[in-house]
Amino acid sequence: GSGEGSLKKILVIGGSGFVGRNIIPELSKYYSVSYLSRSECKRLKDLGIQWIKGDIRNEEDLGIIKEFDIIIDLVAVINEKMERHHDVNVIGMHNIITNARRESRIVYFSAMNANIGRTRYFVTKYQAENMLMERGNYTIIRPSIIFGSDDYLTKMLLDLKLPFIPKSGRLCPVYIGDIALLMPRLVELDGIFEISGPEELTLKDMYSIIRRIRGKGKVYGVPDILVYPFIPFLPITREQLYMLKMDFCHGKEIWKRFSMEPSKYSETMEKILKGG
């Protein structure tokens, strides 16, 4: 529209991934949004969102950051396919901080439990959080397990044939559509925001719901000792298995604060799988 010039400019780094392609359409209603990633996303291209080719690990790709008022770092979100080099967290954050204007806000998608988890993933997320807190002018988002129609975990659960699943902690899965609606309200607020879904479900509960919707039988939880020998053949790493043991339910308060009603896993999965 004609008011384009007055809109704040947002750059989403890692915008072509599961979280990016789901939150950008909503953000673009209120901001002028571009995204930087290694490859262009068809869904965002069809919406006319500007793509900037680049890699967060190459500092020379990030000079462009100076032009933006808000930078959102979505690289290495917990349940996208795990790239082994979690250095994207620390090196990436360093490159963003170095190139951003002092007055620009940096919004970082971290992970729930980043501050207590002991895996390389959590530790590097927490290091990046600390770098950002030292800088100031930040928003840190710590989501629990995010689900949608095409996230890593949902695809994994849809592909599983056997009625067995590793035991897990309480995951409180949060719907990506809810995070998308929350984003325009969060990106200009200071501080750390933990976001959990409303239901205290384990991995077994989530898998059971998916199987029930598809008319399949009961699911059995399996102790880790029986899972470990099969890890090389499974779409999950030992590190992910450890992470899923933790409690992801300490971010339920946020919905009241913004007077939102978060989506329930079973109802939402039913809509997704039945094409509703």
VEXDREN-2710 file (C-alpha; in Angstrom, 1 decimal):
% VEXDREN-2710
k/r/px/py/pz
1/GLY/0.0/0.0/0.0
2/SER/0.9/3.7/-0.1
3/GLY/2.0/3.6/3.6
4/GLU/4.9/1.3/2.8
5/GLY/7.5/3.8/3.6
6/SER/6.4/4.2/7.2
7/LEU/6.4/0.5/8.0
8/LYS/9.2/-0.8/10.2
9/LYS/11.5/-3.1/8.3
10/ILE/12.0/-6.7/9.5
11/LEU/14.6/-9.1/8.3
12/VAL/14.0/-12.8/9.2
13/ILE/17.1/-14.8/9.1
14/GLY/16.4/-18.5/8.3
15/GLY/13.0/-17.5/7.0
16/SER/12.5/-20.3/4.6
17/GLY/12.3/-23.0/7.3
18/PHE/9.2/-24.3/9.0
19/VAL/8.9/-21.5/11.5
20/GLY/9.8/-18.7/9.1
21/ARG/7.4/-19.6/6.3
22/ASN/4.6/-19.8/8.9
23/ILE/5.2/-16.6/10.8
24/ILE/6.3/-14.3/7.9
25/PRO/2.8/-14.1/6.3
26/GLU/1.3/-12.8/9.6
27/LEU/4.2/-10.4/10.3
28/SER/3.9/-8.9/6.8
29/LYS/0.5/-7.6/7.6
30/TYR/2.1/-5.1/10.0
31/TYR/5.7/-4.7/8.8
32/SER/7.8/-4.6/5.7
33/VAL/9.3/-8.1/5.8
34/SER/12.3/-9.6/3.9
35/TYR/14.0/-12.9/4.7
36/LEU/17.6/-14.1/4.4
37/SER/18.2/-17.8/3.7
38/ARG/20.3/-20.1/1.5
39/SER/17.4/-20.9/-0.7
40/GLU/14.1/-19.2/-1.7
41/CYS/10.8/-20.5/-0.3
42/LYS/8.1/-21.0/-2.9
43/ARG/5.3/-20.2/-0.4
44/LEU/6.9/-16.8/0.5
45/LYS/7.7/-16.1/-3.2
46/ASP/4.1/-16.5/-4.1
47/LEU/3.2/-14.0/-1.4
48/GLY/5.7/-11.5/-2.9
49/ILE/8.0/-11.5/0.1
50/GLN/11.5/-10.3/-0.7
51/TRP/14.2/-13.0/-0.5
52/ILE/17.9/-12.2/0.2
53/LYS/20.3/-15.0/-0.5
54/GLY/22.8/-15.5/2.3
55/ASP/24.1/-17.7/5.0
56/ILE/24.2/-16.6/8.7
57/ARG/27.7/-18.1/9.0
58/ASN/29.2/-15.8/6.3
59/GLU/29.7/-12.4/7.8
60/GLU/29.9/-10.8/4.3
61/ASP/26.3/-11.9/3.6
62/LEU/25.1/-9.9/6.6
63/GLY/26.1/-6.3/5.8
64/ILE/22.5/-5.9/4.6
65/ILE/21.3/-6.1/8.2
66/LYS/22.1/-2.4/8.7
67/GLU/19.0/-1.5/6.7
68/PHE/16.6/-3.2/9.1
69/ASP/14.9/-2.1/12.3
70/ILE/14.1/-5.6/13.6
71/ILE/16.2/-8.7/12.9
72/ILE/14.6/-12.1/13.7
73/ASP/17.0/-15.0/14.0
74/LEU/15.2/-18.3/13.3
75/VAL/18.3/-20.4/12.5
76/ALA/18.4/-23.9/14.1
77/VAL/14.9/-24.0/15.6
78/ILE/14.6/-27.1/17.8
79/ASN/12.5/-29.4/15.7
80/GLU/13.7/-28.7/12.2
81/LYS/16.0/-31.3/10.8
82/MET/19.0/-31.1/13.0
83/GLU/22.1/-29.7/11.3
84/ARG/25.1/-31.0/13.2
85/HIS/26.8/-27.6/13.3
86/HIS/25.1/-25.8/16.1
87/ASP/27.8/-23.2/15.7
88/VAL/25.1/-21.4/13.7
89/ASN/23.8/-20.3/17.1
90/VAL/27.0/-18.7/18.4
91/ILE/28.7/-17.6/15.1
92/GLY/25.4/-16.5/13.7
93/MET/24.5/-14.4/16.7
94/HIS/28.0/-12.8/16.7
95/ASN/27.6/-11.9/13.0
96/ILE/24.1/-10.4/13.6
97/ILE/25.2/-8.3/16.6
98/THR/28.3/-7.1/14.7
99/ASN/26.3/-6.0/11.7
100/ALA/23.1/-4.7/13.2
101/ARG/22.6/-1.0/13.9
102/ARG/22.9/-0.2/17.6
103/GLU/19.2/0.9/17.8
104/SER/17.9/-2.1/15.9
105/ARG/16.1/-4.8/17.9
106/ILE/17.2/-8.4/17.7
107/VAL/14.6/-11.1/18.2
108/TYR/16.1/-14.6/18.9
109/PHE/14.2/-17.9/18.6
110/SER/15.9/-19.9/21.3
111/ALA/14.5/-23.0/22.9
112/MET/12.7/-23.8/26.1
113/ASN/15.2/-25.3/28.5
114/ALA/18.2/-23.6/26.8
115/ASN/19.2/-22.2/30.2
116/ILE/19.3/-25.7/31.8
117/GLY/19.8/-28.2/29.0
118/ARG/23.2/-29.9/28.7
119/THR/23.3/-30.8/25.0
120/ARG/25.4/-28.9/22.5
121/TYR/22.2/-27.6/21.1
122/PHE/20.9/-26.1/24.3
123/VAL/24.4/-24.9/25.4
124/THR/25.0/-23.0/22.1
125/LYS/21.4/-21.5/22.2
126/TYR/22.1/-20.3/25.7
127/GLN/25.5/-18.8/24.7
128/ALA/23.7/-16.9/21.9
129/GLU/21.1/-15.7/24.4
130/ASN/23.8/-14.4/26.7
131/MET/25.6/-12.5/23.9
132/LEU/22.3/-10.9/23.1
133/MET/21.4/-9.9/26.7
134/GLU/24.8/-8.3/27.0
135/ARG/24.0/-6.2/23.9
136/GLY/20.6/-5.1/25.0
137/ASN/17.5/-4.2/22.9
138/TYR/16.4/-7.8/22.5
139/THR/13.5/-10.2/22.5
140/ILE/14.2/-13.8/23.3
141/ILE/11.5/-16.4/22.5
142/ARG/11.8/-19.9/24.1
143/PRO/9.1/-22.1/22.5
144/SER/8.3/-25.6/23.6
145/ILE/8.0/-28.2/20.9
146/ILE/6.3/-26.5/17.9
147/PHE/4.0/-28.4/15.7
148/GLY/2.2/-27.8/12.4
149/SER/1.4/-29.7/9.2
150/ASP/5.0/-30.0/8.0
151/ASP/7.4/-29.7/10.9
152/TYR/10.1/-32.3/11.5
153/LEU/8.5/-34.0/14.5
154/THR/5.0/-34.3/13.0
155/LYS/6.5/-35.7/9.7
156/MET/8.4/-38.2/11.8
157/LEU/5.3/-39.3/13.7
158/LEU/3.4/-39.6/10.4
159/ASP/6.1/-41.8/8.9
160/LEU/6.4/-44.2/11.8
161/LYS/4.8/-47.6/11.1
162/LEU/5.4/-49.4/14.4
163/PRO/3.2/-48.8/17.5
164/PHE/6.3/-48.1/19.7
165/ILE/7.7/-44.8/20.8
166/PRO/10.4/-43.7/23.2
167/LYS/9.3/-42.3/26.6
168/SER/9.5/-38.5/26.9
169/GLY/8.9/-35.7/29.3
170/ARG/5.8/-33.4/29.1
171/LEU/6.2/-31.6/25.9
172/CYS/3.2/-29.2/25.9
173/PRO/3.3/-28.9/22.1
174/VAL/2.5/-25.4/20.8
175/TYR/0.8/-24.8/17.4
176/ILE/2.8/-22.8/14.9
177/GLY/-0.4/-20.9/13.9
178/ASP/-0.6/-19.5/17.5
179/ILE/3.0/-18.5/17.4
180/ALA/2.4/-16.7/14.1
181/LEU/-0.5/-14.7/15.7
182/LEU/1.7/-13.9/18.8
183/MET/4.7/-12.7/16.8
184/PRO/3.5/-9.2/15.8
185/ARG/2.8/-8.6/19.5
186/LEU/6.1/-9.9/20.8
187/VAL/8.7/-8.5/18.3
188/GLU/8.8/-5.1/20.0
189/LEU/8.7/-6.2/23.6
190/ASP/11.8/-6.5/25.8
191/GLY/12.7/-9.7/27.6
192/ILE/12.4/-13.4/27.5
193/PHE/9.1/-15.1/26.6
194/GLU/8.5/-18.8/27.2
195/ILE/5.7/-20.3/25.1
196/SER/4.1/-23.7/25.7
197/GLY/0.9/-25.2/24.4
198/PRO/-2.0/-25.8/26.7
199/GLU/-1.8/-29.6/27.0
200/GLU/0.8/-31.6/29.0
201/LEU/1.3/-34.4/26.4
202/THR/4.2/-36.8/26.1
203/LEU/5.6/-38.0/22.8
204/LYS/3.6/-41.2/23.3
205/ASP/0.4/-39.1/23.7
206/MET/1.1/-37.2/20.5
207/TYR/1.8/-40.3/18.6
208/SER/-1.4/-42.0/20.0
209/ILE/-3.5/-39.0/18.9
210/ILE/-2.1/-39.2/15.4
211/ARG/-2.7/-43.0/15.2
212/ARG/-6.2/-42.6/16.5
213/ILE/-7.1/-40.0/13.9
214/ARG/-5.8/-42.4/11.3
215/GLY/-7.8/-45.3/12.7
216/LYS/-4.8/-47.2/13.9
217/GLY/-4.3/-49.1/17.2
218/LYS/-2.7/-48.5/20.6
219/VAL/0.8/-47.1/21.1
220/TYR/3.4/-48.5/23.6
221/GLY/6.1/-46.5/25.3
222/VAL/9.5/-48.0/25.1
223/PRO/12.4/-47.5/27.5
224/ASP/15.6/-45.9/26.1
225/ILE/17.7/-49.0/26.6
226/LEU/15.6/-50.7/23.9
227/VAL/15.7/-47.6/21.7
228/TYR/19.5/-46.9/21.7
229/PRO/20.5/-49.9/19.5
230/PHE/18.1/-48.6/16.7
231/ILE/19.2/-44.9/16.8
232/PRO/21.3/-45.2/13.6
233/PHE/18.2/-46.3/11.8
234/LEU/15.8/-43.8/13.3
235/PRO/15.0/-40.2/12.2
236/ILE/16.0/-39.0/15.7
237/THR/19.4/-38.5/17.3
238/ARG/20.5/-39.4/20.9
239/GLU/20.7/-35.7/21.6
240/GLN/17.1/-35.1/20.5
241/LEU/16.0/-38.1/22.7
242/TYR/17.7/-36.5/25.7
243/MET/16.1/-33.2/25.0
244/LEU/12.7/-34.7/24.8
245/LYS/13.1/-36.1/28.3
246/MET/12.8/-32.5/29.7
247/ASP/9.7/-30.6/30.8
248/PHE/8.5/-28.2/28.2
249/CYS/5.4/-26.9/30.0
250/HIS/6.6/-23.8/31.8
251/GLY/5.4/-21.3/29.2
252/LYS/1.6/-21.5/29.5
253/GLU/1.0/-18.1/31.1
254/ILE/1.7/-16.2/28.0
255/TRP/-1.7/-16.8/26.4
256/LYS/-3.6/-15.1/29.3
257/ARG/-1.3/-12.1/29.0
258/PHE/-2.4/-11.6/25.4
259/SER/-6.0/-12.8/25.9
260/MET/-5.5/-15.6/23.4
261/GLU/-6.9/-19.1/23.5
262/PRO/-4.1/-21.6/22.4
263/SER/-4.9/-24.5/20.1
264/LYS/-5.2/-28.0/21.5
265/TYR/-3.0/-30.6/19.9
266/SER/-5.7/-33.2/19.2
267/GLU/-8.2/-30.8/17.7
268/THR/-5.6/-29.1/15.5
269/MET/-4.0/-32.4/14.3
270/GLU/-7.4/-33.6/13.4
271/LYS/-8.0/-30.6/11.2
272/ILE/-4.5/-30.9/9.7
273/LEU/-4.8/-34.6/8.9
274/LYS/-8.4/-34.4/7.7
275/GLY/-7.5/-31.4/5.5
276/GLY/-9.9/-29.1/7.4
END
